[in-house]
Amino acid sequence: MDSFSRFTLPQHPELLEAFDEIYDSFVYKALKSSEDGRYFINKIVEKRSALEKCILIDDSINNCKIFKKIGGQSYNTKNETQALKVLDKILFEVRG
């Protein structure tokens, strides 16, 4: 969502502290669905991470399906409220 970087992150700066990096395709001007998830794989390799440790929160069900197909965990959200609920769930799980 283009609204994530414009509205959600400025209102919730703790998200930037909670995650190593947040990729927003609107900001990066790259389609996540291209080449069966090549965007995801390139970013994960760049960060020297493992796909199974990565989470995608996206408003596109297609992007979520692709990410899950290549081995990641995904959450399809349609608005800021849903995205924040998912983030709360993830933070709760991380903090134990």
C-alpha positions as CSV (number, residue, x, y, z in Angstrom):
1,M,0.0,0.0,0.0
2,D,1.3,3.4,-0.8
3,S,-0.3,4.6,2.4
4,F,2.0,2.5,4.6
5,S,5.1,4.7,4.1
6,R,3.1,7.9,4.1
7,F,0.8,7.4,7.0
8,T,1.5,4.2,9.1
9,L,5.3,4.5,9.6
10,P,5.3,8.2,10.6
11,Q,2.6,7.5,13.2
12,H,4.3,4.3,14.4
13,P,8.0,4.8,14.4
14,E,8.5,1.8,16.7
15,L,7.9,-0.3,13.6
16,L,11.1,0.9,12.1
17,E,12.9,-0.2,15.3
18,A,11.1,-3.6,15.4
19,F,12.1,-4.7,11.9
20,D,15.5,-4.9,10.2
21,E,14.1,-3.3,7.1
22,I,10.7,-2.6,5.6
23,Y,10.3,-2.8,1.8
24,D,7.5,-0.9,0.2
25,S,7.2,-1.6,-3.5
26,F,5.5,1.7,-4.0
27,V,8.6,3.5,-2.7
28,Y,11.1,1.1,-4.5
29,K,9.1,1.2,-7.8
30,A,9.5,-2.5,-8.3
31,L,6.7,-5.1,-8.8
32,K,6.9,-7.9,-6.2
33,S,5.1,-10.3,-8.5
34,S,7.6,-10.1,-11.3
35,E,9.5,-13.3,-12.2
36,D,7.7,-15.5,-9.7
37,G,9.0,-13.6,-6.7
38,R,12.5,-12.6,-7.8
39,Y,12.1,-9.3,-6.0
40,F,11.6,-11.1,-2.7
41,I,14.5,-13.5,-3.3
42,N,16.9,-10.7,-4.3
43,K,16.0,-8.6,-1.2
44,I,16.4,-11.6,1.1
45,V,19.7,-12.6,-0.4
46,E,20.9,-9.0,-0.1
47,K,20.0,-9.0,3.6
48,R,21.7,-12.4,4.1
49,S,18.5,-13.8,5.6
50,A,16.5,-17.0,5.2
51,L,13.2,-16.9,3.4
52,E,11.5,-18.9,6.1
53,K,12.3,-16.2,8.6
54,C,10.7,-13.5,6.5
55,I,7.2,-12.0,6.6
56,L,5.3,-10.2,3.9
57,I,2.4,-7.9,4.8
58,D,0.7,-6.9,1.5
59,D,-2.6,-5.7,0.1
60,S,-2.2,-8.0,-2.9
61,I,-3.4,-11.5,-2.5
62,N,-1.3,-12.5,-5.5
63,N,1.9,-11.2,-3.9
64,C,1.1,-13.1,-0.7
65,K,0.5,-16.3,-2.6
66,I,3.8,-15.9,-4.5
67,F,5.7,-15.2,-1.2
68,K,4.1,-18.2,0.5
69,K,4.9,-20.4,-2.5
70,I,8.6,-19.6,-2.4
71,G,8.7,-20.4,1.3
72,G,7.9,-17.2,3.3
73,Q,5.1,-16.3,5.6
74,S,2.5,-13.8,4.3
75,Y,-0.5,-11.7,5.5
76,N,-2.9,-10.2,3.1
77,T,-4.3,-6.9,4.5
78,K,-6.6,-4.4,2.9
79,N,-6.2,-1.4,5.1
80,E,-4.1,0.2,7.9
81,T,-6.2,-1.3,10.7
82,Q,-5.7,-4.8,9.4
83,A,-2.0,-4.2,8.9
84,L,-1.6,-2.9,12.4
85,K,-3.4,-5.9,13.8
86,V,-1.0,-8.2,12.0
87,L,2.0,-6.2,13.2
88,D,0.6,-6.4,16.8
89,K,0.3,-10.2,16.4
90,I,3.9,-10.5,15.0
91,L,5.3,-8.2,17.8
92,F,3.5,-10.3,20.4
93,E,5.0,-13.5,19.0
94,V,8.5,-12.1,18.8
95,R,8.4,-10.7,22.4
96,G,7.0,-14.0,23.7
